[in-house]
Amino acid sequence: MNQVPRKPSGFGSGANPIRIVVADDHLVVRKGVIAMLSNEAGYEVVGEAEDGDDAITQTLELEPDVLLLDLAMPRLPGLEAMRAIVNRSSGVKIILLTATISTQQIIEALQIGARGIVEKGSVAGELTRSLRAVQSGDYWIGGERVANLVTKLRELTAKAAAGAERKTYGLTPRELEVVNSIVEGCSNKDIAKEFTISEETVKRHLSNIFDKTGVSTRLELALFAIAHKLVTLET
């Protein structure tokens, strides 16, 4: 656990600086964010943490205005650390830092209480903007300021649902075409003729498709494809 010595408050305007704890297990990232903030007037890094448990301890002890929290933390993942903090401290605003995040994780993070999400690849351009947004009472999601969280959650939920419907289980475009042909009742010979490939190639495609979907017969594949919306049935 590292506590950064507190600097005198006041940055010319007489206003107190925004007090921040930076929690990231990657030393280079953590120090880089701290250095970035040290070059900006109005921010004071009061602590830093290298794992989820440490992030909880630092936040509860130091009571910062903002916690910059890595999503993928050792000992305790970022979402679980955030849940513990929110349950015990209502004052801190949490911005997640992440290398990658799914739409479903964004929804979960916002529901737990995150105020912002910043991808690490965009930290240089977005960090201070996200801090200003959350300190003013708004949210920072998808690289932009968000004032209406309910509307944004509806959009994200719709996106997540659409993404689930488009799940393809790692099948290639050609394999999906073969699946569609199987559902239509085509034989290997029919499929080979339709796509101008050999029957041996069709068999290889089917073998790969069976491995990826976990089925073992053409009938099981057809039922799987329909149940998981791998094909669009004409009505």
Secondary structure, DSSP 8 states (H G I E B T S, - for coil): -EE--------SSS---EEEEEE-S-HHHHHHHHHHHHTSTTEEEEEEESSHHHHHHHHHHH--SEEEEESS-SSS-HHHHHHHHHHH-SS-EEEEEES---HHHHHHHHHHT--EEEEGGGHHHHHHHHHHHHHTT-EEETTEEES-HHHHHHHHHHHHHHHHHT--TT--HHHHHHHHHHHTT--HHHHHHHHT--HHHHHHHHHHHHHHHT--SHHHHHHHHHHTTSS----
